[in-house]
Amino acid sequence: MAVRVDLVISLDGFATTTDQTPDNPFGQDWSRLVGAYVATRTFRERVFKDTSGKGTTGMDDAYAKDYFDNIGAEIMGAGKFGLHNFPDDPNWKGWWGDEPPFGCPVFVLTHKRRPSIEMAGGTTFHFLAADPVDALQQAVTAANGKDVRIGGGPTMVRDYLKAGLVDRLHVAITPILLGRGIRLWDELRGLEAGYTVKSETAESGTVHLTFQR
């Protein structure tokens, strides 16, 4: 069992974008940031349910396959689930669709408790008002020997990194500059100590940087 993080960031370290508009709620920068990942065959199959075989099959796809491999539970923030969109709607089930791509128990950290939601494909969302350590203990139990992924956003990932709770951190560094947003690396000086660091550059220009205990 390992505690893992997989995150896409910009060249200047930002994992969020700030150019959203009512007409374009994701913004142009988001599609630029995650474009290489979204283009992979694995992402198209797992998230878009596209079984046509289309999509890239190089190094980015290999990391996309690894993203889904051996995950027994995930912890995510309320923002990744989408609670900020409909915070008071008891019928809101997140923006991942009727069959989310996780296929495991997902623990959503939020200040407001909600009943668990069982979705198609093996995903069940549990809503916790818990600190990172308590949430991780519950996720480890639910994972039943498989890995636990800290899914983000970046502020939550940083809390787990600062607490020394992450066994493997993989960041896909997209070669674009965002200039603003939430930076992953803030307050993480010396993070590399205690990790073996590996770097690979994909055909897309994405740099896959892995910190492994």
C-alpha positions in Angstrom: 0.0 0.0 0.0 1.3 3.4 -0.9 -0.1 7.0 -0.6 0.1 8.6 -4.1 -0.4 11.9 -5.7 -0.8 12.5 -9.5 -1.2 16.1 -10.5 -0.8 18.3 -13.6 0.9 21.6 -13.1 2.3 24.4 -15.3 5.9 25.2 -15.9 5.7 27.9 -13.2 4.1 25.4 -10.7 0.4 26.3 -10.9 -2.2 23.5 -10.6 -5.2 25.8 -11.0 -6.3 28.4 -13.6 -7.9 31.8 -13.2 -9.4 32.7 -16.6 -12.8 31.2 -16.2 -15.9 33.1 -17.4 -19.6 32.4 -17.3 -19.5 31.5 -21.0 -16.4 29.3 -20.6 -16.5 27.9 -17.0 -13.2 26.0 -17.4 -11.4 28.7 -19.2 -8.9 28.3 -22.1 -6.0 27.8 -19.8 -7.4 24.6 -18.3 -7.6 22.9 -21.7 -4.0 24.0 -22.3 -2.9 22.7 -18.9 -4.5 19.2 -19.2 -4.5 18.9 -23.0 -1.8 16.1 -23.3 -3.5 14.1 -20.5 -7.0 14.4 -22.0 -5.7 13.4 -25.4 -4.5 10.0 -24.2 -6.3 6.8 -25.1 -6.6 5.8 -21.5 -8.3 9.1 -20.4 -10.7 8.9 -23.4 -11.6 5.3 -22.4 -11.8 5.8 -18.6 -13.4 9.3 -18.4 -15.2 9.8 -21.8 -16.1 6.1 -22.2 -14.7 6.2 -25.7 -13.9 2.7 -26.8 -13.0 3.6 -30.4 -9.2 3.2 -29.7 -8.5 6.8 -30.5 -6.1 8.8 -28.5 -2.3 9.1 -27.9 -0.4 5.9 -26.9 3.0 7.2 -25.9 4.5 8.1 -22.6 1.6 10.4 -21.5 -0.7 7.4 -22.0 1.6 5.1 -19.9 1.4 7.6 -17.0 -2.4 7.8 -17.5 -2.7 4.1 -17.2 -0.6 4.2 -14.0 -2.9 6.9 -12.7 -5.7 4.4 -12.5 -3.7 1.3 -11.6 -4.1 -0.3 -8.1 -6.1 2.5 -6.5 -8.3 1.3 -3.7 -9.5 4.7 -2.4 -9.2 8.4 -3.1 -9.3 11.5 -1.0 -10.3 14.8 -2.7 -11.3 18.3 -1.7 -14.8 19.7 -2.0 -13.7 21.7 -5.1 -12.7 18.6 -7.1 -16.0 17.0 -6.3 -17.8 20.2 -7.3 -19.5 21.2 -4.1 -18.7 24.8 -4.7 -21.1 24.8 -7.6 -24.1 23.6 -5.7 -23.2 23.8 -2.0 -26.8 23.6 -0.7 -28.3 21.2 -3.3 -28.9 17.8 -1.6 -29.4 16.2 -5.1 -26.0 17.4 -6.5 -23.9 14.3 -7.2 -20.7 16.1 -8.5 -19.7 17.0 -12.0 -18.1 13.5 -12.8 -21.3 12.1 -14.4 -23.4 9.1 -13.5 -20.4 6.8 -13.7 -17.4 8.6 -12.3 -14.0 7.2 -13.4 -12.7 6.4 -9.9 -14.2 3.0 -9.4 -13.5 3.0 -5.6 -14.5 4.7 -2.4 -13.8 8.4 -2.6 -13.6 10.5 0.6 -14.5 14.2 0.0 -13.2 16.5 2.7 -15.8 19.2 3.5 -17.0 21.2 6.4 -20.6 20.2 5.8 -21.5 16.5 6.2 -23.7 14.9 3.5 -25.0 11.4 3.1 -22.8 9.0 1.1 -23.6 8.7 -2.6 -23.2 5.4 -4.4 -22.6 5.8 -8.1 -22.4 3.4 -11.1 -19.1 1.7 -11.8 -18.0 1.2 -8.2 -17.5 4.8 -7.0 -19.1 5.8 -3.7 -18.6 9.3 -2.4 -18.3 9.7 1.3 -18.2 13.2 2.8 -16.0 13.8 5.8 -15.4 16.7 8.2 -12.0 15.3 9.1 -8.4 16.4 9.3 -5.9 14.9 6.7 -4.6 12.2 9.0 -8.0 10.9 10.1 -9.2 10.9 6.5 -6.2 9.0 5.4 -6.8 6.4 8.1 -10.3 5.8 6.8 -9.1 5.7 3.2 -6.4 3.2 4.0 -9.0 0.9 5.7 -11.3 1.2 2.7 -8.5 0.6 0.2 -8.0 -2.9 1.6 -4.3 -3.2 0.8 -4.4 -1.2 -2.4 -3.0 2.3 -2.9 -4.6 5.5 -1.7 -4.5 8.5 -4.0 -4.6 12.1 -2.7 -6.6 13.5 -5.6 -6.4 17.3 -5.0 -6.8 20.1 -5.3 -3.3 21.5 -4.8 -3.9 23.0 -1.4 -4.9 19.7 0.0 -2.1 17.9 -1.7 0.4 20.4 -0.2 -1.1 19.7 3.3 -0.3 15.9 2.9 3.1 16.6 1.5 4.0 19.0 4.4 2.9 16.3 6.8 5.2 13.8 5.2 2.3 11.4 4.3 2.9 10.9 0.6 5.0 8.0 -0.6 4.9 8.9 -4.3 4.3 12.2 -5.9 4.0 12.4 -9.7 3.6 15.7 -11.4 3.0 16.2 -15.1 4.6 19.5 -15.9 2.9 21.1 -19.0 5.3 23.5 -20.8 3.0 26.6 -20.5 3.2 29.6 -18.2 0.1 30.6 -16.2 1.4 33.3 -14.0 -1.2 33.0 -11.3 -3.4 30.5 -9.5 -2.5 28.1 -6.7 1.1 26.9 -6.8 1.9 23.4 -5.7 5.4 24.1 -4.5 4.7 26.9 -2.0 6.0 26.2 1.5 7.6 22.9 0.3 11.3 23.9 0.4 13.5 20.8 0.6 10.7 18.5 -0.4 13.1 16.4 -2.4 14.9 15.2 0.7 14.0 11.6 1.4 12.8 10.9 -2.1 14.4 9.4 -5.2 13.6 11.8 -8.1 13.1 10.7 -11.7 12.3 12.9 -14.7 11.1 11.9 -18.2 10.0 14.0 -21.1 7.0 12.8 -23.2 6.4 13.3 -26.9 4.0 16.1 -26.0 6.7 18.1 -24.2 5.2 17.2 -20.9 7.8 16.6 -18.2 6.8 13.7 -15.9 8.6 14.3 -12.5 8.3 11.5 -9.9 9.3 11.7 -6.3 9.4 8.1 -4.8 10.3 7.0 -1.3 
